[in-house]
Amino acid sequence: MEQSVIYATTDGRKKLEQKLQDLIARRAEVAEQIKIAREFGDLKENAEYAAAREAQNNLETEIGEIEATLPRIKLFSYAKADTKSVNIGTRVKLENISNKKAVEYTITGVLESDINSGRLSNESPIGSALLGKSVGEQVEIKVPAGKIRYRVLKITNGQG
């Protein structure tokens, strides 16, 4: 099974690499917690030991996920985004056809998405539906609350 590409900026990749280094650095700390907890006696009834082992499992899971993600990253730049249509790295201004309200979103990769900042993942329902659309086109998007129809008003690079 081929794993999908994950889009990220250079900064996004660097942050993920730093997080991995931080997690790897915590391995010794967690191992020490397990060693100390073992000294409390019977491992079957040792809550400290169980908690330390769970922390170790969680840490190793997170390290494994990041290590699996890094080779799948494809870098993109907001400044170099192709604005002929909605792409990863573009900022798109939309008009909700039913209420005429305008909204703006920047399409980014899943690692850097933040709905509160208007940064939508290319894998989100809205982000994926907008990909490839041009100014003037309409798109109907299925969201948890139902369907929303938008008209693409403007496409710029997502910088800034």
C-alpha positions as CSV (number, residue, x, y, z in Angstrom):
1,M,0.0,0.0,0.0
2,E,1.5,3.3,-1.1
3,Q,1.5,6.0,1.6
4,S,0.2,9.4,0.7
5,V,2.3,12.5,0.4
6,I,2.2,15.0,3.3
7,Y,2.7,18.6,2.3
8,A,4.7,21.0,4.5
9,T,6.7,24.1,4.3
10,T,10.4,24.1,5.2
11,D,9.5,25.6,8.6
12,G,6.9,22.9,9.2
13,R,9.4,20.1,8.4
14,K,12.0,21.7,10.7
15,K,9.4,21.9,13.6
16,L,8.6,18.2,13.1
17,E,12.3,17.3,13.0
18,Q,12.9,19.3,16.2
19,K,9.9,17.6,17.9
20,L,11.4,14.2,17.0
21,Q,14.7,15.2,18.5
22,D,13.0,16.3,21.7
23,L,11.1,13.1,22.0
24,I,14.2,11.0,21.4
25,A,16.0,13.0,24.1
26,R,13.1,12.1,26.5
27,R,13.8,8.3,26.1
28,A,16.5,8.3,28.8
29,E,14.2,10.2,31.2
30,V,11.4,7.7,30.7
31,A,13.8,4.8,31.1
32,E,15.0,6.2,34.4
33,Q,11.4,6.6,35.6
34,I,10.8,2.9,34.8
35,K,14.0,1.9,36.6
36,I,13.0,3.9,39.7
37,A,9.4,2.5,39.6
38,R,10.8,-1.1,39.4
39,E,12.4,-0.5,42.8
40,F,9.0,-0.1,44.4
41,G,8.4,-3.8,44.4
42,D,5.8,-6.1,42.9
43,L,5.4,-5.0,39.3
44,K,1.8,-6.4,39.1
45,E,0.5,-4.0,41.7
46,N,2.9,-1.1,41.0
47,A,1.0,1.9,39.6
48,E,4.2,3.9,39.1
49,Y,5.7,1.2,37.0
50,A,2.5,0.8,34.9
51,A,2.4,4.6,34.4
52,A,6.1,4.8,33.4
53,R,5.6,1.9,30.9
54,E,2.6,3.6,29.4
55,A,4.5,6.8,29.1
56,Q,7.3,4.8,27.3
57,N,4.8,3.2,24.9
58,N,3.2,6.6,24.1
59,L,6.6,8.1,23.5
60,E,7.7,5.3,21.2
61,T,4.4,5.5,19.3
62,E,4.8,9.2,18.7
63,I,8.5,8.8,17.6
64,G,7.4,6.0,15.2
65,E,4.6,8.2,13.7
66,I,7.0,11.1,13.1
67,E,9.7,8.8,11.7
68,A,7.1,7.4,9.3
69,T,5.8,10.9,8.3
70,L,9.1,12.6,7.6
71,P,10.0,10.6,4.4
72,R,6.5,11.3,3.0
73,I,6.8,15.1,3.2
74,K,6.8,17.1,0.0
75,L,7.9,20.7,0.5
76,F,5.9,23.6,-0.8
77,S,6.3,27.4,-0.6
78,Y,3.5,29.9,-0.1
79,A,5.5,32.5,-2.1
80,K,5.8,30.1,-5.1
81,A,2.2,28.8,-5.1
82,D,0.5,28.6,-8.5
83,T,-2.5,31.0,-8.3
84,K,-4.2,30.0,-11.6
85,S,-6.3,27.7,-9.5
86,V,-6.6,26.7,-5.8
87,N,-3.6,24.7,-4.8
88,I,-1.6,24.0,-1.7
89,G,0.0,27.3,-0.7
90,T,-2.8,29.5,-2.1
91,R,-5.1,31.8,-0.2
92,V,-8.6,31.7,-1.6
93,K,-11.5,34.2,-1.0
94,L,-14.9,32.6,-1.2
95,E,-18.5,33.8,-1.2
96,N,-21.1,31.7,0.5
97,I,-23.8,31.7,-2.2
98,S,-26.7,31.4,0.3
99,N,-25.8,34.2,2.7
100,K,-23.4,36.2,0.5
101,K,-20.8,36.2,3.3
102,A,-17.1,36.2,2.2
103,V,-14.5,33.9,3.9
104,E,-10.8,33.4,3.2
105,Y,-8.8,30.3,3.7
106,T,-5.1,29.4,3.1
107,I,-4.7,25.9,1.8
108,T,-1.9,24.1,3.6
109,G,-0.7,20.7,4.5
110,V,-2.2,18.7,7.4
111,L,0.8,19.3,9.6
112,E,0.3,23.1,9.5
113,S,-3.4,23.4,9.4
114,D,-5.1,25.6,12.0
115,I,-8.8,26.4,11.4
116,N,-8.6,29.2,14.0
117,S,-6.0,30.9,11.7
118,G,-7.9,30.2,8.5
119,R,-5.4,27.6,7.5
120,L,-7.2,24.5,6.0
121,S,-5.6,21.2,5.3
122,N,-5.6,20.0,1.7
123,E,-7.1,16.8,3.2
124,S,-10.1,18.6,4.9
125,P,-13.5,18.5,3.3
126,I,-13.4,22.1,2.3
127,G,-9.7,22.2,1.4
128,S,-9.9,19.1,-0.8
129,A,-13.1,20.3,-2.5
130,L,-11.4,23.6,-3.4
131,L,-8.3,22.1,-5.0
132,G,-8.2,22.8,-8.7
133,K,-11.0,25.4,-8.7
134,S,-10.5,28.7,-10.5
135,V,-11.9,32.2,-10.0
136,G,-15.6,32.3,-10.8
137,E,-16.2,28.6,-10.3
138,Q,-18.8,27.4,-7.8
139,V,-18.2,24.4,-5.5
140,E,-20.6,22.5,-3.3
141,I,-18.9,21.1,-0.2
142,K,-20.3,18.4,2.1
143,V,-19.5,19.4,5.7
144,P,-20.8,17.9,9.0
145,A,-23.6,20.5,9.1
146,G,-24.8,19.7,5.5
147,K,-23.8,21.2,2.2
148,I,-22.3,24.7,1.6
149,R,-22.1,26.3,-1.9
150,Y,-19.2,28.7,-2.5
151,R,-18.1,30.9,-5.4
152,V,-14.4,31.4,-5.8
153,L,-13.8,35.2,-5.8
154,K,-10.0,35.5,-5.6
155,I,-6.8,33.4,-5.5
156,T,-3.5,34.7,-4.2
157,N,-0.4,33.1,-2.8
158,G,-0.8,32.2,0.9
159,Q,2.2,34.2,2.1
160,G,1.5,36.5,5.0
